[in-house]
Amino acid sequence: MENQNLLSDELRVDAIAFTHLKETARWARFLAIVGFVISALIVIVAIFAGSIFSTTINQFGGSSATLGTSFIIVFYLIGAVIYFFLSLFLYRFAVKMKQALESTGQEIFGESLMNLKMVYRLLGILTIIYLSFLALAIIVGIGAAAFMK
């Protein structure tokens, strides 16, 4: 069987692919809306967690509550922003895919897939960052264990 270059011929969406893409767009839209809500909740938690943490530390006589509180707020806000953008790209994918399937517009179809690519690119970057921190933690842990003897 010869390798077929899909770019040389027009890529067509048959009935089965159409059904799968339509259902995928529905689920993506649902997950994106839930993601927007969760992002807002994370922002609210960041505000209240920071004030609760600060109050708790001050009750027990801690003096460095400001730094810890600021770290918690910034950490939660960064998480909310990342989750918001993941949800935004997913929502754009869903909306554009629905439009493309209704109008059979190739340009809109391409824009939809570009937004899906952005979701996976952001997830890939976050995975690389997470694995880097994990590797660093393992190296530091091994180094600390070696000096404990």
C-alpha positions as CSV (number, residue, x, y, z in Angstrom):
1,M,0.0,0.0,0.0
2,E,1.4,3.4,-1.0
3,N,1.6,6.3,1.4
4,Q,-1.0,8.8,0.5
5,N,-0.3,12.4,1.0
6,L,-3.5,13.8,2.4
7,L,-2.5,17.4,1.5
8,S,-2.3,16.6,-2.3
9,D,-6.0,15.4,-2.3
10,E,-8.8,17.1,-0.5
11,L,-9.4,15.5,2.9
12,R,-13.0,14.6,3.1
13,V,-15.1,14.0,6.3
14,D,-17.3,11.0,5.8
15,A,-20.5,10.4,7.8
16,I,-18.7,8.4,10.5
17,A,-16.0,11.1,11.0
18,F,-18.7,13.8,10.9
19,T,-20.6,12.0,13.8
20,H,-17.4,11.6,15.8
21,L,-16.4,15.2,15.3
22,K,-19.9,16.5,16.2
23,E,-19.9,14.5,19.4
24,T,-16.4,15.5,20.2
25,A,-17.3,19.2,19.8
26,R,-20.3,18.7,22.2
27,W,-18.1,17.1,24.9
28,A,-15.4,19.7,24.3
29,R,-17.9,22.5,24.8
30,F,-19.2,20.9,28.0
31,L,-15.7,20.4,29.4
32,A,-14.8,24.0,28.5
33,I,-17.8,25.5,30.3
34,V,-17.0,23.4,33.3
35,G,-13.4,24.5,33.1
36,F,-14.5,28.2,33.1
37,V,-16.5,27.6,36.2
38,I,-13.6,25.8,37.9
39,S,-11.2,28.6,37.0
40,A,-13.5,31.1,38.7
41,L,-13.8,28.8,41.8
42,I,-10.0,28.5,41.9
43,V,-9.7,32.3,42.0
44,I,-12.3,32.5,44.8
45,V,-10.4,29.8,46.7
46,A,-7.1,31.7,46.2
47,I,-8.5,34.8,47.8
48,F,-10.1,33.0,50.7
49,A,-7.3,30.5,51.2
50,G,-4.8,33.3,51.5
51,S,-6.8,35.2,54.1
52,I,-7.6,32.0,56.0
53,F,-4.0,31.0,56.0
54,S,-2.9,34.5,57.1
55,T,-5.5,34.5,60.0
56,T,-4.5,31.0,61.1
57,I,-0.7,31.8,61.2
58,N,-1.3,35.1,63.0
59,Q,-3.4,33.3,65.7
60,F,-0.5,30.9,66.4
61,G,2.0,33.7,66.6
62,G,3.6,33.3,63.2
63,S,5.3,36.3,61.8
64,S,6.0,35.3,58.3
65,A,2.4,34.9,57.2
66,T,2.6,37.5,54.5
67,L,5.1,35.6,52.4
68,G,3.3,32.3,52.7
69,T,-0.1,33.9,52.0
70,S,1.3,35.6,48.9
71,F,2.8,32.4,47.6
72,I,-0.5,30.5,48.0
73,I,-2.5,33.3,46.3
74,V,0.0,33.5,43.4
75,F,0.1,29.7,43.0
76,Y,-3.7,29.4,42.9
77,L,-4.0,32.3,40.5
78,I,-1.4,30.9,38.1
79,G,-3.3,27.6,38.2
80,A,-6.6,29.4,37.4
81,V,-5.1,31.3,34.5
82,I,-3.6,28.1,33.0
83,Y,-6.9,26.3,33.4
84,F,-8.8,29.2,32.0
85,F,-6.7,29.2,28.8
86,L,-7.0,25.4,28.4
87,S,-10.8,25.9,28.7
88,L,-10.8,28.8,26.3
89,F,-8.9,27.0,23.5
90,L,-11.2,23.9,24.1
91,Y,-14.3,26.1,23.8
92,R,-13.0,27.8,20.6
93,F,-12.3,24.3,19.2
94,A,-15.9,23.2,20.0
95,V,-17.6,26.4,18.6
96,K,-15.5,26.4,15.4
97,M,-16.0,22.7,14.8
98,K,-19.7,23.1,15.2
99,Q,-19.7,25.9,12.7
100,A,-17.4,24.0,10.3
101,L,-19.7,21.0,10.3
102,E,-22.8,23.0,9.7
103,S,-21.3,25.1,6.9
104,T,-18.7,22.7,5.6
105,G,-16.2,25.5,5.7
106,Q,-12.6,24.3,5.3
107,E,-11.1,27.5,6.8
108,I,-13.3,27.3,9.9
109,F,-12.4,23.6,10.2
110,G,-8.7,24.5,10.1
111,E,-9.2,27.2,12.8
112,S,-11.0,24.7,15.0
113,L,-8.1,22.2,14.7
114,M,-5.6,25.0,15.4
115,N,-7.4,25.6,18.8
116,L,-7.3,21.9,19.5
117,K,-3.6,22.0,18.7
118,M,-3.1,24.8,21.2
119,V,-4.8,22.7,23.9
120,Y,-2.4,19.9,23.3
121,R,0.6,22.2,23.0
122,L,-0.2,23.8,26.4
123,L,-0.7,20.4,28.0
124,G,2.6,19.3,26.5
125,I,4.5,22.3,27.9
126,L,2.9,21.8,31.3
127,T,3.9,18.1,31.2
128,I,7.5,19.0,30.4
129,I,7.6,21.5,33.3
130,Y,6.1,18.9,35.6
131,L,8.6,16.2,34.6
132,S,11.4,18.7,35.0
133,F,10.4,19.5,38.5
134,L,10.0,15.8,39.2
135,A,13.4,15.0,37.9
136,L,14.9,17.9,39.9
137,A,13.1,16.6,43.1
138,I,14.5,13.1,42.5
139,I,18.0,14.4,42.0
140,V,17.8,16.6,45.1
141,G,16.3,13.7,47.1
142,I,19.1,11.4,46.1
143,G,21.7,14.0,46.8
144,A,20.2,14.7,50.2
145,A,20.1,11.0,51.0
146,A,23.7,10.6,50.0
147,F,24.8,13.3,52.4
148,M,22.7,11.8,55.3
149,K,25.1,8.9,55.8
